[in-house]
Amino acid sequence: MANHRHAAIVPVPMVALDDPRIREAYAEPEELPRMAFGDHLDELRKRLVRSVGALVVAVAAMLPFHDEVQGIITEPYRILWRQAFLDHVASLEAKEAAAVLDKDFGVEFLANCRKYGEQILAGEFPWPALLPDKTGFPVPYTLVAIGGLDDFWTFMMSSFVFAFVMASPVVIWQVWAFIAAGLYQGERKVFYRFFPFSIVLLTTGVLFGYFYAVPYGLGWLVRMMKTDQVSALLGVSQYFTLLFTMTAALGAVFQLPLVMVALQRVGLVRHSTLAKNWRGMVLAIFVISAVITPPDPFSMMLMAGPTLLLYLIGLMLTSRGKRHEVPIPPPVGEPA
């Protein structure tokens, strides 16, 4: 009798009919709406008109609040001024304890600091222009409008920034409505998942720059000045440019962990690549921080330090997301 070879019977696992993987495999590709080029331009024009209209209304709503807007803009300067003033008072008290305080002016300066200190720190001293003469503290309490239009220009730019924040829900929705029409449902889900975290990180970066990076960076520069040779005189337009640049830059760099995770999810970068090139990332962080911040090491570290921490957080998040990465195919000729 002839020998018969029997093929091994491999059991086939049962697959549930409602398995979502089966539905996705046999689902028809999603059809996106098709529009002519002219229709795209009309849609873009409509979204732009609505966004600009919302900005115009918000700017008009901000115009009556000149004092409030300027107060918010100048608060970081007030923070550094109050801290520097307290250091000045502590220096006078240390000289008094060491019996080296000048009898002609130092005693009077310290007496005025103690007498009006609470009013000065609360911003309620009625004659701020007299503070250098009364307290011996050389840093002006107010910013200076070097040009005739500096204060007005700063107020208008500040109003526009605040107006953009107020109108941002409308503007973001119009931008999203224009872009979402060309995205698949899965791509829209990715946006919905990451967008709230992006807003939180942006707000955190802006607040960090507003309350810490700008006041303490400027404070370090003021302390480095030789007051007997150089007077601290900061123009309002220069100050606003620095404030806006620092807060906007920090709001952007605080997106770093989210950008790293998003690039990994869409397959543009892998965790191993981010980890292997950490030296280049550290160098890039310090170079960008040095370009954006004032030319002093303290301000650079105020930006580079949090950015390095965010990079480490991004590495930890991408490490947890390695299971979602597509495996790298083996080279041609090698077994899989």
C-alpha angles and dihedrals in degrees: 000000000000118000113247121206114218117207114232113254111231114201113237114219116239115248121208113238091226094053105134090218090061092049091050092048094054098033116114115247114268113260115224120208113260120223133182120242091255091052089053090053092049091050091048092049091051093051092046093050092052093047094048091046091054090049093049092051091047093049091050089050091053097051097082091054100070096139094045093049093047090047092056092046094049097044095094088054089049090052093055092042094053092048092048090047091053089050089052092052091047089052091052091048091050090053090048091052090049091049092237098109113128110256096209101051110354095067091050092047092052092045091053092047090054094043098047099022097111092047092047095050091046091052092242100115104123097215108042092164089066095054096096090053095043100041104023090235105138100199111098116241092221135047119252128240100215093180125043093245098041096098094045093046091049092049092049093048091046090050090051092051092049090044091053090052091049093047095040095102090057094041094047091048092051092049091047093047089055095046098039092064089070097045130090120239093256091053091050090052090055090053093049090050098049103033098077091051089049091056091048093050092045092052092046092052093048093049092048090053092045099049102029119010099049101039097041093041091052090042091057090052092049091051090052091059121102098228092198089060106026129033119214105240115160120189116225094230093050090047093050091049090052093045094049094044094049097045094044092047093049091047088054098045091048085069090068099103091047092049091050092051093044093051089050093050094052091047099246095119137017130218091243090057093050092048095045094051096048093122092058091047092052091049091048091050093053093044093050091045091051092050097048101040128064114279097270130100095233095060090043091054091047087062101032095048098059090040091056089049090050090050090055090049089051090052091052092049094048089047089058089047096055090102089067094054118108110246115252109248115238119253118275111279096025123104116255 
